[in-house]
Amino acid sequence: MDAARAGLTVVVPLDQDHERSGFAALDAETGEVRWKRRRSRLRQAAAAGPVVVLWNDEEGGQIAAVDASTGETLREGEFGTINGLLVRGGTVILDTAGFRAVDIRTGDEQWRNGYGDLLGQGEQADAALFHTWGSGTLCVRATDTGEVVSRTTFPKRASKRLGPPRSLPRWVLASSALEGVG
């Protein structure tokens, strides 16, 4: 896991062992420790504005929204499994054997729609779109609804060899996002 920056706070992993993971939050300007969190099953972090989302991708998936500057837990939740996570503004899009979006502050589910792999795991953006992959199809989806905006299907032979793309060049994402829009 890489560090996650939320405003003037940088959250870095301390340890990533099962049941003993931890994080330290540092002031981005001074480097001083703001808070620490230890002995947790949460091993990954993503920034969501002034909030840090801590989560794990194992059976019995857990997620917590934490105030980046104080370390105060705002919300906690559990899912059967969290296979992936994206942050889009104040929305967290989860792959929990199906896509679902929750409000980071309230924990309220905003929508549930579609299946596949989220592309750009842990990525933070203030974007109206996100990308998914499933059965050889790259989809561009609307952040506010999860609905497919456009899709590109690859030949079975090519998609079998390639599998889900983990990192796509920006021009591919931009061109697929524009397809069917306008």
C-alpha positions as CSV (number, residue, x, y, z in Angstrom):
1,M,0.0,0.0,0.0
2,D,1.2,3.5,-0.8
3,A,0.6,6.6,1.4
4,A,-2.7,8.4,1.1
5,R,-2.9,12.1,1.2
6,A,-6.1,13.7,2.6
7,G,-5.8,17.5,2.7
8,L,-2.8,18.4,5.0
9,T,-2.6,14.8,6.3
10,V,-0.5,12.0,4.9
11,V,-1.5,8.5,6.1
12,V,1.3,5.8,5.8
13,P,1.2,2.1,6.6
14,L,3.1,1.0,9.6
15,D,2.7,-2.8,9.2
16,Q,0.6,-4.9,6.9
17,D,0.5,-8.2,8.8
18,H,-2.9,-9.9,9.3
19,E,-4.6,-8.6,12.5
20,R,-1.6,-6.3,13.3
21,S,-1.7,-3.7,10.6
22,G,-1.4,0.0,11.5
23,F,-1.2,3.5,10.1
24,A,0.4,6.7,11.1
25,A,-1.0,10.1,10.0
26,L,1.6,12.8,9.5
27,D,1.2,16.5,9.1
28,A,2.1,17.1,5.4
29,E,3.9,20.4,6.2
30,T,5.8,19.6,9.4
31,G,6.0,15.8,9.4
32,E,4.7,15.6,12.9
33,V,2.6,12.6,13.9
34,R,-1.1,13.5,14.2
35,W,-2.4,10.1,15.1
36,K,-1.6,6.4,15.0
37,R,-3.9,3.4,14.6
38,R,-2.4,-0.1,15.4
39,R,-3.5,-3.7,15.7
40,S,-6.2,-3.6,13.1
41,R,-7.4,-5.9,10.3
42,L,-7.6,-2.7,8.1
43,R,-4.6,-2.7,5.8
44,Q,-5.3,-0.3,2.9
45,A,-6.1,3.4,2.8
46,A,-7.6,5.8,0.3
47,A,-8.2,9.5,0.7
48,A,-11.7,11.0,0.4
49,G,-11.3,14.7,0.9
50,P,-10.8,15.3,4.6
51,V,-11.6,11.6,5.3
52,V,-9.4,8.5,5.0
53,V,-11.1,5.2,4.1
54,L,-9.3,2.3,5.8
55,W,-10.3,-1.2,4.5
56,N,-9.3,-4.8,4.0
57,D,-9.8,-7.1,1.0
58,E,-10.3,-10.4,2.8
59,E,-13.2,-12.6,3.9
60,G,-15.2,-10.6,6.4
61,G,-14.3,-7.3,4.7
62,Q,-14.2,-4.3,7.0
63,I,-14.2,-0.6,6.2
64,A,-13.9,2.5,8.3
65,A,-14.1,6.2,7.5
66,V,-11.7,8.2,9.7
67,D,-11.2,11.9,10.1
68,A,-7.8,12.5,8.5
69,S,-6.7,15.2,10.9
70,T,-7.8,13.7,14.2
71,G,-8.0,9.9,13.6
72,E,-11.6,9.9,14.9
73,T,-13.6,7.0,13.5
74,L,-16.7,8.5,11.7
75,R,-18.2,5.3,10.4
76,E,-17.5,1.5,10.3
77,G,-19.0,-1.3,8.3
78,E,-18.6,-4.9,7.3
79,F,-19.2,-6.7,4.1
80,G,-18.8,-10.4,3.2
81,T,-15.7,-9.4,1.1
82,I,-14.4,-6.2,-0.3
83,N,-12.7,-7.1,-3.6
84,G,-11.9,-3.5,-4.5
85,L,-12.6,0.1,-3.8
86,L,-12.6,3.5,-5.6
87,V,-13.2,7.0,-4.1
88,R,-15.1,9.5,-6.2
89,G,-15.6,12.8,-4.3
90,G,-17.7,11.8,-1.2
91,T,-18.7,8.5,-2.7
92,V,-16.9,5.2,-2.1
93,I,-17.6,2.6,-4.8
94,L,-17.1,-0.9,-3.5
95,D,-16.8,-4.3,-5.3
96,T,-18.5,-6.6,-2.9
97,A,-19.5,-9.3,-5.4
98,G,-21.4,-6.6,-7.2
99,F,-20.8,-2.8,-7.3
100,R,-22.3,-0.6,-4.7
101,A,-21.8,3.0,-3.8
102,V,-21.9,4.4,-0.3
103,D,-21.7,8.0,1.1
104,I,-18.4,8.3,2.9
105,R,-19.8,10.4,5.8
106,T,-23.2,8.7,6.4
107,G,-22.5,5.2,5.2
108,D,-25.9,5.3,3.3
109,E,-26.0,3.2,0.2
110,Q,-26.5,5.4,-2.9
111,W,-26.9,2.6,-5.5
112,R,-26.2,-1.0,-6.2
113,N,-25.6,-1.9,-9.9
114,G,-23.4,-4.2,-12.0
115,Y,-20.6,-6.8,-11.7
116,G,-17.0,-7.1,-12.7
117,D,-13.6,-5.7,-11.6
118,L,-13.1,-2.1,-10.6
119,L,-10.2,-0.5,-12.4
120,G,-7.9,1.9,-10.6
121,Q,-8.1,0.3,-7.1
122,G,-7.9,2.7,-4.2
123,E,-7.8,5.6,-6.7
124,Q,-9.2,8.9,-5.6
125,A,-10.7,11.3,-8.0
126,D,-13.5,13.8,-8.2
127,A,-14.8,12.2,-11.4
128,A,-18.3,11.6,-12.8
129,L,-17.0,8.4,-14.4
130,F,-15.3,5.2,-13.4
131,H,-14.1,2.1,-15.3
132,T,-14.9,-1.6,-14.9
133,W,-13.9,-4.8,-16.6
134,G,-16.0,-8.0,-17.0
135,S,-16.2,-10.8,-19.5
136,G,-13.9,-9.0,-22.0
137,T,-15.8,-5.8,-21.8
138,L,-14.4,-2.4,-20.6
139,C,-17.2,-0.2,-19.3
140,V,-17.4,3.4,-18.4
141,R,-19.9,3.9,-15.6
142,A,-21.6,7.0,-14.1
143,T,-20.4,7.6,-10.5
144,D,-23.8,8.8,-9.4
145,T,-25.8,5.8,-10.6
146,G,-23.4,3.0,-11.6
147,E,-25.1,2.9,-15.0
148,V,-23.0,2.0,-18.1
149,V,-22.3,5.1,-20.1
150,S,-20.3,3.3,-22.8
151,R,-18.6,-0.1,-23.4
152,T,-16.0,-1.6,-25.5
153,T,-16.0,-5.4,-26.0
154,F,-12.7,-7.1,-26.9
155,P,-12.5,-10.4,-28.8
156,K,-12.7,-13.5,-26.5
157,R,-9.2,-14.6,-27.5
158,A,-7.6,-11.3,-26.6
159,S,-9.5,-10.8,-23.4
160,K,-8.7,-14.4,-22.2
161,R,-5.0,-13.7,-22.6
162,L,-5.0,-10.3,-21.1
163,G,-7.4,-10.6,-18.3
164,P,-8.7,-7.5,-16.5
165,P,-6.4,-4.5,-17.2
166,R,-4.9,-3.2,-14.0
167,S,-3.4,-0.1,-15.5
168,L,-4.7,1.5,-18.6
169,P,-3.0,4.4,-20.4
170,R,-4.9,7.7,-19.8
171,W,-5.6,8.1,-23.5
172,V,-7.5,4.7,-23.5
173,L,-9.6,5.8,-20.5
174,A,-10.2,9.2,-22.0
175,S,-11.2,7.8,-25.4
176,S,-13.5,5.2,-23.9
177,A,-15.1,7.8,-21.6
178,L,-15.9,10.0,-24.6
179,E,-17.4,7.1,-26.6
180,G,-21.2,7.5,-26.8
181,V,-21.2,10.8,-25.0
182,G,-22.3,14.0,-26.7
